[in-house]
Amino acid sequence: MVFQTVGIVVKNERLQSIYFLLEIDCPSIANRIRPGQFVMLKVSEGFHPILRRPFSVYKSYPEDHPDKKKRGHFFVQYKVVGKGTQKMTELRKGKQVDLIGPLGNGFTLPDPLPSSNIFLLGGGVGTVTLYPLGEVLRGRKLSVFVGGKTKKDLLCIQDFKNLNTPLFMATEDGSAGFKGTVTDLFSSHLRKMKGHERNYLYSCGPIGMLRELAQKIEGKGLVAQASLEARMGCGFGACWGCTVQTRDPQAPYQRVCKEGPVFPFGEIDWGFQ
């Protein structure tokens, strides 16, 4: 069920460089959000900017969570890239924020077989989308791949380390981990996989990264899902402003906010994205 509701800012702090962490007290969303879903947040009280901004939920704590101080709270990690996100940095403790959520279709979980290999691959702020899934899959045969242009663009690193799962990092400038793209790093691991194993891949990041990843995994037998990033007007399917082209002749265009943001890799026509 989708709600338009009001949350209260608990904390809004800089994490590193141009990345911030926003904590919001809003039980109606924290109780219902699932990995891969998102919220639409109104970044200012006025009309500049007029459109809400979509954000994946990074962490959420339902009202029955053991940590009483965080019950009903959820977190958003965001990158300052324009007027809207710059305006968000001005949100202070106690400020009310207008929200719509939970929105979209989240990730489909892998089968319960303990022998299945599960890979999370994130680029830039797309990594944030994958962390809630990592929490759900804690204890499984899980490996995490995180990429960014520089080490300042590697997000959620300590949180993923706390999951006690193999973590591989890539930076395009070589400032941390593998020098190159995270898709190249994953490709080197892909060659070591055994053909008889059941492999699952979940990914989120820039469209160029996802397109390249789609090429690298084609024919490899992975059960793969991608969470797409897109500019959105409404967030719930009314405006058709965030369409993506698919390979389905019956539904060649689908909405990232409504039918997505998570799609099977094989459903997307990557040549047109």
C-alpha positions as CSV (number, residue, x, y, z in Angstrom):
1,M,0.0,0.0,0.0
2,V,1.3,3.5,-1.0
3,F,1.0,6.4,1.4
4,Q,1.4,10.1,1.1
5,T,2.6,11.0,4.5
6,V,4.8,13.3,6.6
7,G,8.1,12.3,8.2
8,I,10.3,14.1,10.7
9,V,14.0,14.7,10.1
10,V,16.1,13.0,12.8
11,K,19.5,13.6,11.3
12,N,21.0,14.9,8.1
13,E,24.8,14.6,7.9
14,R,27.6,14.6,5.4
15,L,29.2,11.2,5.0
16,Q,32.0,11.9,2.6
17,S,32.7,14.3,-0.2
18,I,29.2,15.1,-1.8
19,Y,27.4,12.2,-0.1
20,F,24.9,12.7,2.7
21,L,22.9,10.5,5.1
22,L,19.3,11.5,5.9
23,E,17.4,9.8,8.8
24,I,13.6,10.2,8.9
25,D,11.1,9.2,11.5
26,C,8.2,7.8,9.5
27,P,6.7,4.5,10.7
28,S,4.1,4.1,7.9
29,I,7.0,3.7,5.4
30,A,9.6,2.0,7.7
31,N,7.1,-0.7,8.5
32,R,6.4,-1.6,4.9
33,I,9.4,-0.9,2.7
34,R,11.0,-3.9,1.0
35,P,14.5,-4.2,-0.6
36,G,14.5,-2.4,-4.0
37,Q,11.6,-0.1,-3.3
38,F,11.9,3.7,-3.1
39,V,10.2,6.8,-1.8
40,M,9.4,10.2,-3.4
41,L,10.6,13.1,-1.3
42,K,9.6,16.7,-1.5
43,V,12.8,18.5,-1.0
44,S,11.4,22.0,-0.2
45,E,8.2,23.6,1.0
46,G,8.0,25.9,-2.0
47,F,7.8,25.4,-5.8
48,H,11.5,25.4,-6.5
49,P,12.0,22.6,-7.3
50,I,8.4,21.6,-7.8
51,L,9.0,17.9,-8.5
52,R,9.7,15.3,-5.8
53,R,12.9,13.3,-6.0
54,P,13.1,9.5,-5.9
55,F,15.4,7.8,-3.4
56,S,16.0,4.2,-2.6
57,V,15.7,3.4,1.1
58,Y,19.1,2.5,2.5
59,K,18.1,1.1,5.9
60,S,14.7,0.8,7.7
61,Y,13.7,-0.1,11.2
62,P,10.1,-1.2,11.7
63,E,8.3,-0.3,15.0
64,D,9.0,-3.8,16.5
65,H,12.8,-3.5,15.9
66,P,14.9,-4.3,19.0
67,D,16.7,-0.9,18.9
68,K,14.0,1.3,20.4
69,K,15.8,4.6,19.4
70,K,15.5,3.7,15.7
71,R,12.0,2.2,15.6
72,G,9.9,3.7,12.8
73,H,13.0,5.3,11.2
74,F,14.4,4.9,7.7
75,F,17.6,6.2,6.0
76,V,18.4,7.7,2.6
77,Q,21.9,8.1,1.3
78,Y,22.0,10.7,-1.4
79,K,24.5,12.4,-3.6
80,V,24.4,16.2,-4.2
81,V,24.1,16.5,-8.0
82,G,21.7,19.5,-8.6
83,K,19.4,22.0,-7.1
84,G,17.1,19.5,-5.5
85,T,19.7,17.5,-3.6
86,Q,21.5,20.7,-2.7
87,K,18.3,21.9,-1.1
88,M,18.1,18.6,0.8
89,T,21.3,19.4,2.6
90,E,19.5,22.2,4.4
91,L,17.0,19.9,6.1
92,R,17.5,20.1,9.8
93,K,16.5,18.0,12.8
94,G,12.7,18.3,13.5
95,K,11.8,19.5,10.0
96,Q,8.8,17.9,8.4
97,V,9.2,16.3,5.0
98,D,6.4,15.3,2.6
99,L,6.8,11.7,1.4
100,I,5.1,9.2,-0.9
101,G,6.0,5.5,-0.5
102,P,6.7,2.7,-0.5
103,L,6.8,2.7,-4.3
104,G,7.8,0.3,-7.1
105,N,8.4,-3.4,-7.2
106,G,11.4,-4.6,-5.3
107,F,13.8,-7.5,-5.8
108,T,12.6,-11.1,-6.1
109,L,14.6,-13.1,-3.6
110,P,16.6,-16.1,-4.8
111,D,15.5,-19.7,-4.1
112,P,16.3,-21.0,-0.6
113,L,18.9,-23.5,-1.7
114,P,22.0,-22.9,0.5
115,S,24.3,-23.9,-2.4
116,S,23.2,-21.0,-4.6
117,N,25.7,-18.3,-5.3
118,I,24.4,-14.8,-4.9
119,F,26.2,-11.7,-6.2
120,L,25.4,-8.0,-5.5
121,L,27.0,-5.5,-7.9
122,G,26.6,-1.8,-7.3
123,G,28.1,1.3,-9.0
124,G,28.1,4.7,-7.3
125,V,24.9,5.6,-5.4
126,G,23.3,2.4,-6.9
127,T,25.2,0.5,-4.2
128,V,22.8,2.0,-1.6
129,T,19.9,0.2,-3.3
130,L,21.6,-3.2,-2.7
131,Y,22.4,-2.9,0.9
132,P,18.9,-3.8,2.3
133,L,19.0,-6.9,0.0
134,G,22.4,-7.8,1.5
135,E,20.9,-7.6,5.0
136,V,18.0,-10.0,4.0
137,L,20.5,-12.4,2.4
138,R,23.0,-12.4,5.3
139,G,24.4,-15.9,6.0
140,R,23.9,-17.1,2.4
141,K,26.7,-17.7,-0.2
142,L,26.8,-14.0,-0.9
143,S,29.5,-11.9,-2.6
144,V,29.5,-8.1,-3.0
145,F,31.1,-6.0,-5.8
146,V,31.2,-2.2,-5.3
147,G,32.5,0.3,-7.9
148,G,33.1,4.0,-8.2
149,K,35.2,6.5,-10.1
150,T,37.4,7.1,-7.0
151,K,37.6,5.7,-3.5
152,K,35.3,8.6,-2.4
153,D,32.6,7.1,-4.5
154,L,32.6,3.7,-2.8
155,L,29.6,3.6,-0.6
156,C,28.3,1.3,2.1
157,I,31.7,-0.4,2.5
158,Q,31.7,-0.8,6.2
159,D,28.1,-2.0,6.3
160,F,28.9,-4.7,3.7
161,K,31.9,-5.7,5.7
162,N,29.7,-6.1,8.8
163,L,27.7,-8.7,6.9
164,N,30.9,-10.9,7.0
165,T,30.7,-11.7,3.3
166,P,33.4,-11.4,0.6
167,L,33.6,-7.8,-0.6
168,F,35.4,-6.7,-3.8
169,M,36.0,-3.1,-4.7
170,A,36.9,-1.4,-8.0
171,T,37.8,2.2,-8.8
172,E,38.4,3.7,-12.2
173,D,41.4,5.7,-11.0
174,G,42.9,2.8,-9.0
175,S,42.7,4.7,-5.7
176,A,41.1,1.6,-4.0
177,G,40.8,-2.0,-4.9
178,F,40.9,-3.2,-8.5
179,K,41.8,-0.5,-11.1
180,G,39.1,-0.4,-13.6
181,T,35.3,-0.8,-13.7
182,V,33.3,-3.0,-11.4
183,T,31.9,-4.9,-14.4
184,D,35.4,-5.8,-15.5
185,L,36.2,-7.0,-11.9
186,F,33.0,-9.1,-11.9
187,S,33.8,-10.5,-15.3
188,S,37.1,-11.9,-14.0
189,H,35.2,-13.7,-11.3
190,L,32.5,-14.8,-13.7
191,R,35.1,-16.9,-15.6
192,K,35.8,-18.9,-12.4
193,M,32.2,-20.0,-11.9
194,K,31.2,-23.6,-12.3
195,G,28.5,-24.3,-14.9
196,H,26.4,-26.6,-12.7
197,E,26.0,-24.0,-10.0
198,R,22.9,-21.8,-9.6
199,N,24.0,-18.2,-9.7
200,Y,22.0,-15.1,-8.9
201,L,23.0,-11.5,-9.7
202,Y,21.4,-8.3,-8.4
203,S,22.7,-5.0,-9.7
204,C,22.1,-1.2,-9.6
205,G,24.0,1.7,-11.0
206,P,24.4,4.0,-14.0
207,I,22.7,2.8,-17.2
208,G,26.1,2.5,-19.0
209,M,27.3,0.2,-16.3
210,L,24.2,-2.0,-16.5
211,R,24.3,-2.1,-20.3
212,E,28.0,-3.3,-20.2
213,L,27.1,-5.8,-17.5
214,A,24.2,-7.2,-19.6
215,Q,26.7,-7.9,-22.4
216,K,29.2,-9.6,-20.1
217,I,26.6,-12.0,-18.5
218,E,24.7,-12.9,-21.7
219,G,24.6,-16.6,-22.1
220,K,26.2,-17.3,-18.7
221,G,23.1,-18.7,-17.2
222,L,22.7,-16.2,-14.3
223,V,19.3,-15.4,-12.9
224,A,19.9,-11.6,-13.0
225,Q,17.9,-8.6,-12.0
226,A,18.7,-4.9,-12.5
227,S,17.3,-1.9,-10.5
228,L,17.1,1.0,-12.9
229,E,17.7,4.7,-12.1
230,A,15.5,7.2,-13.9
231,R,14.2,10.7,-13.7
232,M,10.7,10.6,-12.4
233,G,7.8,13.1,-12.4
234,C,5.2,11.4,-10.1
235,G,6.7,8.1,-9.0
236,F,3.6,6.0,-9.2
237,G,2.9,5.6,-13.0
238,A,0.6,8.4,-13.9
239,C,2.9,10.6,-16.0
240,W,4.8,8.0,-18.0
241,G,7.9,10.1,-17.7
242,C,10.3,7.3,-16.8
243,T,9.7,4.6,-19.5
244,V,12.2,2.0,-20.5
245,Q,12.1,-0.1,-23.7
246,T,11.7,-3.8,-23.3
247,R,11.8,-6.9,-25.5
248,D,8.2,-7.7,-24.8
249,P,6.1,-7.0,-28.0
250,Q,3.0,-6.8,-25.9
251,A,4.4,-4.2,-23.6
252,P,7.4,-2.6,-25.4
253,Y,7.5,0.4,-23.0
254,Q,7.3,0.0,-19.2
255,R,7.5,2.5,-16.4
256,V,10.5,2.3,-14.1
257,C,8.5,3.7,-11.2
258,K,5.5,1.3,-11.6
259,E,6.6,-1.9,-13.3
260,G,10.1,-1.5,-12.0
261,P,12.5,-0.2,-10.8
262,V,13.6,-3.8,-10.7
263,F,13.5,-5.8,-14.0
264,P,15.0,-9.1,-15.1
265,F,18.1,-8.3,-17.2
266,G,16.7,-10.3,-20.1
267,E,13.5,-8.1,-20.3
268,I,15.3,-4.9,-21.1
269,D,16.3,-3.9,-24.6
270,W,19.7,-2.5,-23.6
271,G,20.4,-1.4,-27.1
272,F,17.9,1.4,-26.8
273,Q,18.7,2.6,-23.3
